[in-house]
Amino acid sequence: MKKTFLFFFIVINCFSQRKFSKQFSFENDNDLYISFYQDRYYTNGALLNYSYASNKESKKYHKKIYTFQIGQKLYSPSKANVRSLSEHDRPFAGYLFAGFGMSFFSKKNEIIKINSEIGVIGPSAFGEESMNFVHDIYGFEPATGWKYQIQNAFALNLNATYIKRISNSEYFDFNWVNNGNLGTIFTDLSTGFMSRIGIKPLQDMANSIAFNSNLNNTLSKFNNEIEVLFYVNPMLRYAIYDATIQGSFLNTNNIVTYELKPIVLTTELGFKFTSGRFNFKYAIIHHTKKLRSTNVPNNNFYGSIAINYQFN
């Protein structure tokens, strides 16, 4: 009997101290995740990531995580079927890119993320083909109006994020978030906060699915723990440039463009949890008006889902 208890103790102990150092993740944004009748503006985004934790020790950081990604983002007017220029209240646009990112998780409760993207905006991003593929799956009509889309241009963008923990308790924390984009597609600055509300006691911010920091190699003091949490992330953004709305400055041959509305409030409400080697996310994102178009409503919503698989 003692041997049986010892066996189960070893099994449970090994499971509770599991470490996964690599991860594949797929994230998809689409307004269909909140409504089967809404198909507008930022209408679809798909992102595939491969991430791994560095195996080098650091006196300054708990861990470093590197990420390779490929993605595509699609934008459309309020209707996917627009047969004349007068029906456009936003340009059609497709953005296809590959990226590389580095995340540093400080021992002073800070996170620094740096990411670069290279790709293309325009017909070469296959936005029309991707939208019609999704429409075919759901039985919708093929989209019309892509002939007026933002034209081809080279894409190079840099992104930096800084997160600082302000306060925390066992089941709640408050973190200051700052983000900046600079490049040929997006240039903007954002500031806001992110709060986690845990169903279980919260993990350290350097080891949480909320910050995509729960990858650990054998050198890490952390284990991949079970997490269940809600989060809220409001951000105030000052937009300087958006090629999906204004057209790229590298190619001015665009038929439909609009001026930016520079001040935008974005709020993300989400739920994340772990299950074995998998992590899951569902979120609803709200944002205020992004461009100066009289037909665009002052508020818009879309949904986001993500599935992560961890391994060694």
N, C-alpha and C positions, 0 to 999 in steps of 0.2 A: 504493500500500500504506500509506503514512504517513497519507493522508487517511482510509483505512478505519479504522485504529487510532484516529485522532483522533475519528472519528464515534462509535465504540463507547465510547471514554473519556467523551465528553460525555453519551451516553445513560446509561451506568452511573453517572456522577457525578450527573446529574439525578435518577436513581431513588434513589440513596443519600441524597440531600439533600431528599427529598420532605417536604412539610409539609401536614398536614391539620388544619384548625381547627374542624371540626364533626363531630358523631357522633350517629347513631341507635343505640340499643342495646335489646335485649330480653333479659330475664333471667327464668328460670322455675325455681322450687323445687318439687320433688315427690318423694315417697318412691318413686314408680315408677322413678326413675332409679337406684335401688339394689336394688329388689325389685319383682317383678310381683305379689307376694302381700301386700305391706304397704300399707295405706291408712288412715293414722291421724294424729291430733294436728295438727301443722302440715302439712296434707295437700297444699296447693297455694298457690303465690304467683307472681303474674305482674306484671312491672314493665317499662314502656316509657318510655325516656328520650330526650330530645333535649338534647345538650350542645354548648356552643361556648366557645372561648377568647376572652377579652377582648382587644380590640385597643389597649388603653391601657397604656403603659409604667409601671413602678413601680420605685422604688429599693429597696423592701423585699422584693418578691416576684418570682420568676421568671415567674410567670403566675397568672392568675385564670381559673377555669372556672365557667360558670353552667349549671345543669341544670334542665329542666322535666320532670316525670314524672307518669304516671298508673299506678295499681297496684291490685291486689286480692289479699287474703290470705284463705285459707279454713282453718278449724280444725274438727276433728271428733273424736268418741270413737275408741276403738281399732277399732271397726267402723263402717262407713258405714251399715249397716243395723241400727238399734236400734229396736225396736218398743215398748219400755217404759222408764219412767224408771229402773228398777233396772239397766238395761244401760249406762247412761251412766257413763263414768269421766272424761269431760271434756265441757264444753258444745260444741255446734255454734256456730260464729260466722263471720260474714263481715264483712270490713273493706274498704271501697272508698274510695279517696282520690286526690287530686291534690297535687302538691308542687312546691316550688321550692327549689333549693339553690345554695350558693356554696362554692367550694373555693379556698383560698389556699395557694400553694406557695412557702414562704419560702426565701430565699437562705441561711438558717441551718440547712438540713436539717430543717425542720419543716413539717407540713401541718395546716391548720385547715379543717374542713368544718362548715358550718352549713346545716341543712335544716329546712323547715317543711312540714307536711301538713295538709290540710283534707278532710273527707269525712264518712262515716257508717259506723256499725256497726249490724248488724241486718238484717232482711229487705230493707230498701231497698238493701243492698249486693249483692243478687242472688247470695248464696253458694250457695243450693240450686240455682238455675238453672245456675250455672257448674260445680258439681260434677257434676250430672247430664249436662251437655254433655260433660265429660271422660269420664265413665263410658260414655256412649254411643259415644264414639270407640273405647274399648278393649273394648267389649262386656260391660261390667259391669252389674249390676243397678242401677236407680235407687236413690239413697240415701233412706233413711227416717229420720225422727227430727228433721228440720229444724223441725218445729213447736214443738220445745222450745228453739230457738236463742236466743242472746242477743238482746234486743229493741232496737228502733231507738233510737239516740242520736247526737247530734252529735259529730264527731271533730275535734279540733285538737291537733296534736302538734308539738313542737320537738325537734330533735336536734342535738347538737354532738359533733364528733370532733376529738381532738388526737393527732397522731402525731409522734414525735421519733426521729430516727435515733440509735442508741446506738453501733453499730459496723458496719463494713462491710469487705469485701474484694472482689476482682474477681468472685467467683462466689457470695458469701454475705453477707447482712447481717442485722442484728438491730435491730428498731424497737419502741419502747414505744408502745402504743396505749391511748387512753382514750376512752370514749364515754358520753354521757348522753342520756336521753330524759325529756321532761317534757310531760305533756298528759292529755287525757281518755281516751286508749287505753293508752299505755304510759308508765310512769315507772320509771326504773332507772338504775343506774350500773354501768359495766364498766371493767375494766382488764386488760391482758394484753400480748402481744407478737405481732409478725408478722415472720417471717423468709422471705426469698426465697432460693431455691437455683437459680442460673442454669445452663442448659445452654450458653448463650453468656454473655460478660461482662455483668454487670448494668448497666442504665441508671440514671442519676440518679433518685432518688425523685421528682423534679419532672418526670420524663419517662418514666414506666413504666406499662405496662398493669396492673401489680399494684396501683397506687394510682389508676387511671383518670386519669392525669395526662399522657397522651401525645397531647395536642392542641396544635398549634402554629400560630400565624399568622406572617406575614412578619417581625414584630418579634422573634420568639423566637430565642434562640441555639441551641435544640435542633431536631433533625429527628425525624421519625417513623421510628424504627429498628426492625429486626427483633428480636423477643424470644421466647425460649422459657424458661420457668421453672416450677419447683414452688414452693409456698409452704405454710407452716403458721401457723395463727392461733388459738392458745388464748386464751380470755377468761374471766375470773371475773366474774360479774354478781351484783349485789345488786338484786333486784326489789322494788319498793315497791308497784306497782299494775299490773294487767293486766286491761283490760276484757274481753278475750276469754275470760278464766277467771272473773273475779269479777263480771262484768257492769258496765255503766257506772254511775257514781254519779249520772248525769243521768237515768237511768231504772232504777228498782229493781224493775220488774215482770218479773223473770226466774225461770223455774221451776228451771233447773239452773245452779248456780254452785258454785265451789270456792274454798278458801283457797289463797293462794300458798305455794309453798316458796321462800323468799327467795334462798337461795344456789344459783346454777346455774353449772355449768362447761360452756362451749361450746368445741368445737375444730373448726376447718375445715381440711381438707387439700385442696389444689387444684392444678390444672395450667392454665397460661395460655400461649397462643402467638399470634403474628401471622401473617397470610398475606395479602399485598397490602394492600388497604384494610380487611380484616377482622381482628378480634380474637376469640378464642374462650376460653371457660373451662369446665372441668368440676371440680366440687368435691363432696366428701362432708362433711356436717356432722353432728357428734355433739353431743348435749346431755344433761345429767342431768335428773332429774325436776323439773318446773316447778310442780307443784301437789300438795296434800295429798289424794291419792286412793289408797286401798290397792290398787286394781287396776292402776294405772299403773306400768309397769316403771321401774327406776332409770335406764335408758339408752334413748335413741332416736336413730335415724339418718334422714337424708333426703339427697337429691342436689340439685345446682344446676347449671344450664347457662346460659351467656350468649353472645350473638353481638352484636358491635359492628361497625358499618359507618361508616367515616370518609370525609369528603369536604370540599370547599371551596365 
